[in-house]
Structures are given as C-alpha cells and as structure tokens.
C-alpha cells in the first residue's frame, strides 16, 4: 500500500508515483493552475519530500504557514537575500539536509535569474548523481525558461532534468499559462499532466496533441472547465477532476475588496540559516581582481560570439555584395553652452558675472578640478524639454500588473545606487540617443572627470542600461534603454506588444531621469 496524496476526491494518487516524474500543470490565469501546483507542493511537504520551487513572482512563501520552508533570493518574502555566488551552496544544503527551498527570483533581472538557475540546477544535477535520492523541482512560468523554438543553456539543463532526471531520482513540475510556448519535447514526455482551461487557439492545439480526442471534443470539454477543474492524464488514465483548494496562504491571490491578512509563518531551523549565512560569507563580495577576471572572461565569451556572427555576416555579404552606409555622428553640444548652464545654476547666479568674464576656462576647471567641502551646491541642469509626458502616450495603468511591478523594482534598484552613478544614468537616459564624453558628463553633473574615469557606474553598465564606448577622444557614455527594455520585458510577450514596450521605455526614462536631481555636496 502506497502513501496516498490528498489532491482531489476524484483521484487516487500515491507518493511513489511522483518519484522521478515530469509533471506538467497548464492553464490560463484564473483557471486554478497555481492552486493545483500549491496543493501538490503541500502534499509533498506533508510527507517530507525534498523539493525546490522556482518562484519568479514571490507567491510561494505562504507555504511557510504550515511547513518549514527556506525562502531565499531577492523579494519581499525572503528570509535570506542571496545572489548567484551562493547558488551551489544553497542547492547542497537543500539536497543533503533535506531542506525544502523556495527560490524567490522576483527581485532578479532576467539575466541574473538565468545565471542563478543555471548554477543552482547544475549543482542539483551533480548532487543527484552522487546521492541518488528522490527530489523534485517546481518551475513556475516555465515557458520563460524552456521556450519552444529557442535554444539556451538553461533550457537544455531544465529539459535534461525533465527528460532524463528519473535515473537520478530527479523530477520536475512544469507550470505554465502558455502551453504553446513551452518546449514540446518536454510536454510530450511528461508522464503526468493536469490540463486546466485555455482559450488561445494555439494552446488548444497543444491540448489536442496531448489528448486522444477529436479536435471538436477537446475544445468543447476544455472550454467548459470551471476554476479548479482540470483533465488529469497519466499514461492510459484520463480523468476529469476537481483539485481541492490549498490549505496554506496563497500570496498570488486575485485582489478583492476583502481584507487579506498574511498569517504567521514558520521559521526554518536556525542552523540551516546559519549554514547559508556562512556560505554567503565564503562566497561574498569578490576582490576587485576577481571581479575583473570574471568580467574579462564574460567579455571574451561575448567577443568570441560576436566574431562568429561577424564571420557569418561576411560570408553572407560575399554572396549578396557589400552595401556601404554612412551615418553621420551627431555633433556634441558646445562646451561653452554647457558651462553657461552650470554657472547659471550656481547659487542663483551669484558667481555668474565672474564666470562669464572667464568663460573659456570654465569647462576645463569644472571637468578636472576635484570638489572640496567649500564648493557651492550644484543642481543637475537637466533640460525639462527632454522629459516625456507619459499621459500623451497612454497611462501605465493599462500595463499588466506584473509589468508595472517589474518597472517599480528596476527604479527602486537604481535609486539605491550612489549619487554619481545615478547622475550619469539620469543624464544618459534624459539626453538619448546622443553619446557624451566623460569630460562633457563631468561638466553637466558637476563631478570631477577623474572620479568618473576611476569609478564608472559598473552596476548600470552590467545591467545594460547604459553603454560605454572608447573613441579617439576618450570614453563616451550613452543610453541603452530601448535595447534594455526589449530584452528585459520581452518575457511578457504576447501580453504586451511594441506599443507597450515603447510606453515602458518612456516611463523608465522619465523615472530614471529624476534620480539624478539629488544635490552633490
């Protein structure tokens, strides 16, 4: 007699049937998909089944209402904030000490999220090969990590776990609202499926491939499913079932007028938290040399990839013929005009008369002289004409809530950086698309040129919000906001299109530009 799982009154399912399984839970928002995932996680935790949950929206910390679950990452529900440097140690603690883990990645950027998951899942795969213990990995919004038709290292890793993890005791629970966007090889090989309601025709076609019914029957049955209803498939078994409601707090509930109070949550054993903290110390801030070495390796990899692309383009050009296009570079602003703007802002113009008599030397002195305590307060002279009126483009309220939250997280993250970094970012995005030299930026921001050269805004450069270019007259900075938005918010397609991406870019431009208006003393 196996260990029964209380998932549905209509379904008799044993814990042993879960071991090494690839389980797919599909359905649109509001169909009960997330509740089904939560119920399965509750049942696994009830029977001490070790697991990790990849949570990109910060919704699963509510499992702590009844179970001891370690929540790590960067989000409002985390117990320990961690980054990619600690991923391997967290995986080791989870698998070796049988500690359930929720990876709250809601505060990560998309690239950081991918790097963290690659390190974490690689560690789990290697450990599973040695320990041979049952372990399962739940992945929310799986279409973002194993997209159909796109090849990435992270996708290959997750697909390997889903398709070949059984021999190591590894299982996977794939959760997605867009079944057509999930890698079909994974779905077709899933041994157990919970199919909730879908409405998109492309998603319905995927269901048609998974269910042994005529197309008309599939559409009729699936569209008639109510919230919580789904079609359960396990080999030859096909059952319509109703999944019970989860017992723990669901942080991803649909907002209503009723007041929802977050319940008291259980805490993980202190020794586990201390073990993670020790791992953080061991994998904490790298030395400057280590950071540069790591950055050099990344740049070499990028350069190799670009060389490959260039070779492919050159080969195509030899076939099609070369086309030469010359685009004139935009002329930089007059340094004398910049100096006038700075002088005019100093203490209401008290020194304007004196500065005007020696205007030719103002720009050099501002750009090279280091500020001292007695210097007057200088406000960043941003051109108000550069500010975009978002209301003319459409209210950001029209954007999905997840997108608006993503925008807020990005702005909040940028606001925590140093004033110099924020001023460079604000200047670049407010004056896009022109690039400016370090000397020009120093004049505009009232900062010493040497300071900017010695301490560039590395975080914003790494994020891809701004780009640094080396030219004949030195380093230049320019905004890369459009490309950043396309990459960072592309995960929300097709719910948002080109118009929404433009609105997001303008919203970020307006909000990031004001971050540089703080006073430099």
C-alpha positions in Angstrom: 0.0 0.0 0.0 1.5 3.3 -1.0 1.3 6.7 0.6 -1.9 8.4 -0.7 -1.8 12.1 -1.7 -4.9 14.3 -1.0 -5.1 16.2 -4.2 -8.6 15.5 -5.3 -11.6 13.4 -4.2 -11.8 12.2 -7.8 -8.2 11.0 -7.9 -6.2 8.2 -6.1 -2.6 9.1 -6.4 0.4 7.7 -4.4 3.6 9.5 -3.4 5.6 6.7 -5.1 4.1 7.7 -8.5 5.7 11.2 -8.1 9.3 10.0 -7.8 11.3 10.9 -10.9 8.2 12.1 -12.7 7.9 15.0 -15.1 4.6 16.7 -14.3 3.0 19.4 -16.4 0.4 21.8 -15.0 -1.1 24.0 -17.7 -3.9 26.6 -17.9 -4.7 30.3 -18.3 -4.7 32.7 -15.4 -7.7 32.2 -13.1 -8.2 28.5 -14.2 -6.8 27.1 -10.9 -3.4 26.2 -12.3 -1.4 27.8 -9.4 -3.7 26.3 -6.8 -3.1 22.8 -8.3 0.7 23.4 -8.1 0.3 24.7 -4.5 -1.7 21.6 -3.5 0.9 19.2 -4.9 3.7 21.1 -3.1 1.7 20.9 0.2 1.3 17.2 -0.2 5.0 16.7 -0.9 5.9 18.8 2.1 3.5 17.0 4.3 5.4 13.8 3.6 8.9 15.4 3.8 9.6 15.0 0.1 12.6 17.2 -0.7 12.0 19.9 -3.3 12.9 23.3 -4.7 10.4 25.8 -6.2 11.4 28.4 -8.7 9.2 31.3 -7.9 9.5 34.3 -10.2 6.6 36.3 -8.7 7.2 35.8 -5.0 4.0 33.8 -4.4 5.1 30.7 -2.6 6.4 32.0 0.7 2.8 31.3 2.1 3.8 27.6 2.3 5.6 28.6 5.5 2.2 28.9 7.2 2.3 25.1 7.9 5.7 23.9 6.7 9.4 24.7 7.4 10.5 26.0 4.0 13.6 28.1 3.4 12.8 31.1 1.2 15.9 32.7 -0.4 16.5 35.1 -3.2 15.5 38.8 -3.6 11.9 39.6 -2.8 9.6 40.7 0.0 9.1 37.2 1.4 12.7 36.0 1.6 14.5 35.1 4.8 18.0 35.4 3.4 19.0 37.6 0.4 21.4 35.8 -1.8 22.9 36.1 -5.3 24.4 33.7 -7.9 27.6 33.3 -5.9 25.6 31.3 -3.2 23.5 29.1 -5.6 25.7 26.0 -5.4 25.8 26.1 -1.5 22.1 26.5 -1.2 21.5 23.5 -3.5 23.9 21.4 -1.5 22.1 22.4 1.8 18.7 21.6 0.3 19.6 18.2 -1.1 22.0 16.9 1.6 20.0 18.2 4.6 16.5 17.6 3.1 15.6 21.3 3.3 12.7 22.5 1.1 13.7 25.7 -0.7 11.7 28.4 -2.4 13.8 30.4 -4.8 12.2 33.9 -4.8 13.6 35.4 -8.0 11.1 38.3 -8.2 13.9 40.8 -7.4 16.3 39.5 -10.0 16.7 40.9 -13.5 16.2 38.3 -16.3 19.9 37.7 -16.9 20.7 37.4 -13.2 17.8 35.0 -12.9 19.1 32.8 -15.6 22.6 32.8 -14.2 21.4 31.8 -10.8 19.2 29.0 -12.1 22.0 27.6 -14.2 24.3 27.4 -11.2 21.6 26.1 -8.9 20.2 23.4 -11.2 23.7 22.3 -12.3 24.6 21.7 -8.6 21.4 19.7 -8.0 22.0 17.6 -11.1 25.5 16.8 -10.0 24.5 16.1 -6.4 21.6 13.9 -7.5 24.1 11.8 -9.5 26.0 11.1 -6.3 23.2 10.8 -3.6 20.5 9.1 -5.7 17.7 10.5 -3.5 14.2 11.5 -4.6 14.0 15.2 -5.3 11.6 17.4 -7.3 11.9 20.8 -8.8 8.9 23.0 -9.4 9.2 25.7 -12.1 6.6 28.5 -12.3 6.1 30.3 -15.7 8.2 27.5 -17.3 7.7 29.0 -20.8 10.2 31.7 -19.8 12.9 29.1 -19.2 12.1 26.3 -21.7 10.7 28.3 -24.6 9.6 26.5 -27.8 12.0 27.1 -30.7 14.7 29.0 -28.7 17.9 27.3 -27.7 19.6 28.3 -24.5 21.9 26.7 -22.0 19.3 27.0 -19.2 16.6 25.4 -21.4 19.0 22.4 -22.2 19.6 22.0 -18.5 15.9 22.0 -17.5 15.0 19.7 -20.4 17.7 17.3 -19.3 16.3 17.2 -15.7 12.7 16.8 -17.0 13.5 14.1 -19.5 16.5 12.2 -18.0 16.4 13.0 -14.3 14.4 9.9 -13.3 17.6 7.7 -13.2 18.9 10.2 -10.6 15.7 10.5 -8.6 15.1 14.0 -10.0 11.6 15.0 -11.0 10.2 18.3 -12.4 6.9 20.1 -12.1 6.4 22.3 -15.1 3.8 25.1 -14.6 2.8 27.5 -17.4 -0.1 29.6 -18.6 1.0 29.3 -22.2 1.4 25.7 -23.2 2.2 26.6 -26.8 5.3 28.4 -25.7 6.7 25.5 -23.7 9.2 23.2 -25.3 7.0 20.4 -26.9 9.6 17.7 -26.3 9.2 18.2 -22.5 5.4 18.3 -22.7 5.2 15.2 -24.9 7.4 13.3 -22.5 5.6 14.4 -19.3 4.3 11.3 -17.5 1.6 13.2 -15.6 -0.5 16.2 -16.8 -3.1 18.5 -15.2 -4.8 20.4 -18.0 -6.8 23.4 -16.9 -8.8 25.7 -19.1 -7.2 27.5 -22.0 -8.7 29.9 -24.6 -5.9 30.6 -27.1 -6.3 28.5 -30.3 -2.5 27.7 -30.3 -2.8 26.4 -26.7 -5.9 24.4 -27.7 -3.9 22.7 -30.5 -1.3 21.6 -28.0 -4.0 20.1 -25.8 -5.3 18.4 -29.0 -1.9 16.7 -29.4 -1.9 15.6 -25.7 -5.5 14.3 -25.6 -6.7 11.3 -27.6 -9.9 13.0 -28.6 -11.2 14.7 -31.8 -10.4 18.4 -32.0 -14.1 19.4 -31.6 -14.3 17.3 -28.4 -11.1 18.8 -26.9 -12.4 22.3 -27.5 -15.8 21.6 -26.1 -14.5 19.9 -22.9 -11.6 22.3 -22.2 -13.6 25.5 -22.6 -16.3 24.2 -20.3 -13.9 23.7 -17.4 -14.6 25.8 -14.3 -11.9 27.2 -11.9 -10.3 24.3 -10.2 -11.4 21.7 -12.8 -8.9 20.0 -15.0 -8.3 16.9 -17.1 -5.8 14.6 -15.4 -3.6 12.4 -17.7 -1.3 9.6 -16.5 -0.4 7.1 -19.3 -3.7 5.4 -20.2 -5.7 7.1 -17.4 -7.7 10.2 -18.4 -9.9 11.7 -15.7 -11.8 15.0 -15.3 -11.1 16.1 -11.7 -11.6 19.0 -9.3 -8.5 19.9 -7.3 -9.1 20.8 -3.7 -8.2 24.3 -2.5 -4.8 24.8 -1.0 -4.5 25.0 2.8 -1.7 27.5 3.1 -1.6 31.2 2.3 -1.6 32.0 -1.4 0.4 35.2 -1.9 -0.7 35.2 -5.6 -4.4 35.5 -4.9 -6.6 37.7 -7.1 -7.1 41.1 -5.3 -10.6 41.8 -3.9 -12.3 44.2 -1.6 -11.9 41.8 1.3 -9.0 42.4 3.7 -6.4 39.7 3.4 -4.0 39.3 6.3 -0.7 37.4 5.9 -0.7 34.6 8.5 2.1 33.9 10.9 4.8 31.9 9.1 7.0 29.2 10.4 10.8 29.7 10.6 13.4 27.3 9.3 15.8 25.7 11.8 18.4 28.4 12.8 21.3 26.1 12.0 20.1 26.0 8.4 20.0 29.8 8.2 23.5 30.0 9.8 24.8 27.5 7.2 23.5 29.7 4.4 25.0 32.8 6.0 28.3 31.1 6.3 28.1 30.2 2.6 27.4 33.9 1.8 30.5 34.9 3.8 32.6 32.4 1.8 31.1 33.5 -1.4 30.6 37.1 -0.6 32.0 40.2 -2.3 34.8 39.3 -4.6 38.0 41.2 -4.7 38.5 43.8 -7.4 40.9 41.5 -9.2 38.5 38.6 -9.1 35.7 40.8 -10.4 37.9 42.0 -13.3 38.9 38.4 -14.1 35.3 37.3 -14.2 34.3 40.3 -16.3 37.2 39.6 -18.6 36.0 36.0 -19.1 32.5 37.3 -19.9 33.8 39.8 -22.4 36.0 37.3 -24.1 32.9 35.0 -24.5 30.8 37.8 -25.9 33.7 38.8 -28.2 34.0 35.2 -29.5 30.3 35.1 -30.1 30.4 38.4 -32.0 33.4 37.3 -34.0 31.3 34.2 -35.1 28.4 36.5 -36.0 30.7 38.8 -38.0 32.2 35.8 -39.9 28.6 34.6 -40.8 27.7 38.1 -41.9 30.8 38.5 -44.0 30.0 35.2 -45.7 26.5 36.5 -46.5 28.0 39.8 -47.7 30.2 38.0 -50.2 27.1 36.4 -51.7 24.9 39.4 -51.7 27.5 42.1 -52.3 28.7 44.8 -50.0 26.5 47.8 -49.2 28.2 50.7 -47.6 26.0 53.0 -45.4 27.5 56.1 -43.8 25.6 57.6 -40.9 26.9 61.0 -39.7 27.6 61.1 -36.0 25.5 63.7 -34.0 27.6 66.7 -33.1 28.2 67.1 -29.4 26.9 70.1 -27.5 29.0 73.2 -27.3 31.2 73.1 -24.2 30.7 76.9 -23.7 26.9 76.4 -23.6 27.3 73.6 -21.1 29.5 75.8 -18.9 26.9 78.6 -19.1 24.2 76.2 -17.8 26.4 75.2 -14.9 27.4 78.7 -13.9 23.8 79.9 -14.1 22.8 77.2 -11.6 25.4 78.0 -9.0 23.8 79.7 -6.0 21.1 81.5 -8.1 23.7 83.1 -10.4 25.8 84.9 -7.7 29.0 84.0 -9.4 27.6 84.3 -13.0 29.3 87.7 -13.7 32.7 86.5 -12.6 32.3 83.2 -14.6 31.1 85.0 -17.7 34.4 87.0 -17.8 36.4 83.8 -18.0 34.0 81.5 -19.9 36.7 80.0 -21.9 38.3 78.3 -18.9 35.1 77.2 -17.0 34.6 73.9 -18.8 38.2 72.7 -18.1 38.1 73.7 -14.4 34.7 72.1 -13.8 35.7 68.9 -15.6 39.1 68.4 -13.9 39.0 70.0 -10.5 38.1 67.8 -7.6 35.3 69.1 -5.4 36.1 70.4 -1.9 33.9 70.9 1.1 33.6 74.7 0.5 32.2 74.2 -3.0 28.7 75.6 -3.6 25.8 73.2 -4.1 25.3 72.4 -7.8 22.0 71.1 -9.2 22.0 68.9 -12.3 20.8 71.2 -15.2 18.5 68.7 -17.0 16.6 70.1 -19.8 12.9 70.0 -18.9 12.1 69.7 -22.6 13.6 66.3 -22.6 11.0 64.9 -20.1 8.4 62.8 -21.8 4.7 63.3 -20.9 3.6 59.7 -20.3 -0.1 60.8 -20.3 0.3 61.6 -24.0 1.4 58.0 -24.7 -1.2 56.3 -22.6 -1.4 55.5 -18.9 0.9 52.9 -17.4 -2.2 51.6 -15.6 -3.0 49.9 -18.9 0.0 47.7 -18.5 -0.3 44.3 -16.8 0.3 44.4 -13.0 3.4 42.2 -13.3 4.9 44.6 -15.7 4.2 47.6 -13.5 5.8 45.8 -10.6 8.8 45.0 -12.7 9.2 48.7 -13.5 9.0 49.6 -9.8 11.6 47.1 -8.9 14.0 48.4 -11.5 13.6 52.0 -10.4 13.9 51.1 -6.8 17.1 49.2 -7.5 18.5 52.1 -9.4 17.6 54.5 -6.7 19.8 52.6 -4.2 23.0 53.2 -6.2 25.4 56.1 -5.4 24.6 59.6 -6.4 27.4 59.8 -9.0 26.2 56.6 -10.7 22.6 57.9 -10.6 23.6 61.2 -12.2 25.4 59.6 -15.0 22.4 57.3 -15.7 19.9 60.1 -15.4 22.0 62.3 -17.8 22.4 59.5 -20.3 18.7 58.5 -20.5 17.5 62.1 -20.5 19.8 63.0 -23.4 19.4 59.9 -25.5 20.3 58.9 -28.1 23.5 61.1 -28.3 26.6 59.8 -26.6 28.8 62.1 -24.5 32.4 62.1 -23.4 33.4 61.7 -19.8 34.5 65.4 -19.9 31.1 66.5 -21.1 29.3 64.4 -18.5 31.6 65.8 -15.8 30.7 69.3 -16.8 26.9 68.5 -16.7 26.9 66.6 -13.4 29.4 68.9 -11.6 31.7 65.9 -10.8 35.4 65.6 -11.3 36.3 63.9 -14.6 38.9 61.8 -12.8 36.3 60.4 -10.4 34.1 59.2 -13.3 37.0 57.6 -15.1 38.3 55.8 -11.9 34.8 54.8 -10.6 32.5 54.2 -13.6 28.8 53.2 -13.0 29.6 49.4 -13.2 26.2 48.2 -12.0 24.3 50.1 -14.7 26.8 49.0 -17.3 26.4 45.4 -16.3 22.6 45.7 -16.3 22.8 47.2 -19.9 21.0 50.4 -19.0 23.9 52.5 -20.4 26.8 51.7 -22.7 30.4 52.8 -22.5 32.4 53.2 -25.8 36.0 54.1 -26.4 36.6 56.6 -29.1 39.6 58.6 -30.3 38.9 61.4 -27.8 38.3 59.0 -24.9 35.4 57.2 -23.2 31.8 58.0 -24.1 28.6 57.0 -22.5 25.1 56.7 -24.0 21.7 55.3 -23.0 20.9 51.8 -24.0 17.3 51.9 -22.5 15.5 50.8 -25.6 17.5 47.6 -26.1 17.4 47.0 -22.3 13.5 47.2 -22.3 13.2 45.0 -25.3 15.4 42.3 -23.6 14.1 42.7 -20.0 10.4 42.9 -20.8 10.3 40.6 -23.8 9.3 37.8 -21.4 5.8 39.3 -21.1 5.0 38.9 -24.8 2.4 38.4 -26.3 0.5 40.1 -23.4 2.4 43.3 -24.4 3.4 44.4 -27.8 5.6 47.1 -29.4 3.3 50.0 -28.2 3.5 48.7 -24.6 7.3 48.3 -24.8 7.6 51.9 -26.0 5.4 53.0 -23.1 7.6 51.1 -20.7 10.7 52.7 -22.1 9.3 56.2 -21.8 8.1 55.6 -18.3 11.5 54.3 -17.2 13.2 57.2 -19.0 11.1 59.7 -17.1 11.5 58.0 -13.7 15.3 57.3 -14.1 16.0 60.9 -15.3 14.8 62.4 -12.0 17.1 60.1 -10.0 20.0 62.5 -10.8 18.3 65.6 -9.4 19.7 65.0 -5.9 22.2 67.5 -4.6 26.0 66.9 -4.8 27.8 68.4 -1.8 
